Amino acid sequence: MFVHHCTACSRRQLIFPSLVTGVVPSGDGLVLAFTCWCGAEQTTVTDNVFTAPFEPTTVEPSTVLDDATAAA
């Protein structure tokens, strides 16, 4: 989800993933095409935080459960 100021209805709208109609990478980030709640087709460019390499990490389930139990 992200907030977008629509150029058609001049409202600031919360855009859900279900409204996104396309994603294209560019040198500036990702270009998202979506339909505003008013029905207008819109685009926006995200920053490069979404295109950075992602390194998954592994967490032992017992560690998470131990931390949650200790906090309770």
N, C-alpha and C positions, 0 to 999 in steps of 0.2 A: 504494500500500500504506500501511496505517497500523496501529498497535497499538491494540487495544480490550480493555477489561476486561469480559468477558461477565457479565451479571446473572443468567444461568441456570446456567452451569457454574462461575462464579467463577474462570475462568482468564483469563490475559492472552494474547490471541491476535493473530497477525499476519493482517490481513484483506487479501486480494488483490482486485483489481478484478473478478475473475470471481464473487466472492461478493456484490457490490453488486447490489441488486434495484431501486433507485430513488434518484433525486436530485431534491430540491425546494429552490429558493431560499427563504430567509427573511430577515428583518431582521437576524438574528444570524450569518448565513453560509449554508452549504449543509447541508441535512438529508439525511444518507445513510441509506438503509435497506439492510440486508444480512442475510445468514444466517451465523451463527457456525458454526464447524467442528462444534460439538455439535448443530447443527440448529435452534437457537433464533433467532427473528427479533429483530433488534436495530436500534436507530437511534442516530445520533450527530450532533452539530452541529459542522461545521468552523468555523474562524474566517474572517474576511472576506478573508484573503489570496487565497483562490481566486476571489473575485468582483471583485477589482480589475481595472481595465482593463489589457490586455496590449498592449504596443507591440513588435511584432517588429523585429528589427534585421537588417541585411544584412552578411554577412562575405564578403570575397573569398576563394575557395578557395586562391589562391596564398599569402595571408597565413597561413592555418592551416598549410599545408604548409611554408612557410619557417620558422615557429616550431617545428614538430615536428622539422624537419631540424636546426635550430640546437641543440635540446635533446639530440639524439642524439650 
